């Protein structure tokens, strides 16, 4: 295993983040007390190179979160094929030659947290949001042969707007995945503007948000008898996959 001891999370406004606490506890449980994990909260992605300037040999890896999963790719030496196809990176490994290699472990986390609750009729999905996380979600749905439609505030190309979400669209898309930050603590009252009145017990609402554990989006689904799932297990699974990458 590498002698490098530093890890971190790169993002913006990430004081709330799950990753730091998760990995510090993991290091403690594994008695790897020489390892450290820090939040690198940067206002612009252009500051990323300065984090590791003259310190590359100390860092072993980073997690990457909103809003930098796509823009960070320009600073990487190599990108894993799946991450390249998705166009988003959330895990970086720094090897002994100080090369930064990008991966996407959101794929693993999402797929393995989704499958246990997925029903045969969940064959059409709406993906709310078009950011870096939504690309990984679409990748998994492609793999599972689930048709999907992106939804955003603005209609463009292959993306429809929230105004296009008619009763017919909601009824024919029984898997709905929130990839937007709407509803994240502390603004827990907000939620994507979909017509919740058309949801049924046949719907499955999945929210990538984990804080709060039950967002307004999920609560609205629960009221209609829908299956609901938050993003905590996905985060835990993707974190374990990150550790596996860093440890090999």
Buried (B, 14 or more C-beta within 10 A) or exposed (E): EBEBBBBBBBBBEBEEBBBBEBBBEBBEEEEEEEBBBBBBBBEEBEEBEEBBEEEBBEBBBBBBBBBBBBBBBEBBEEBBEBBBBBBBBBBBBBBEEEEBBBBBBBBBBBBBBBEEEBEEEBBBBBBBBBBBBBBBBBBBBEEBEBEBBBBBEEEEEEBBEBEEBEEEBBEEBBBBBBBBBBBBEEEBEBBBBBEBEBBEEBBBBBBBBBBBEBBBBBBBBBEBEBBBBBBBBBBBBBBBBBBEBBEE
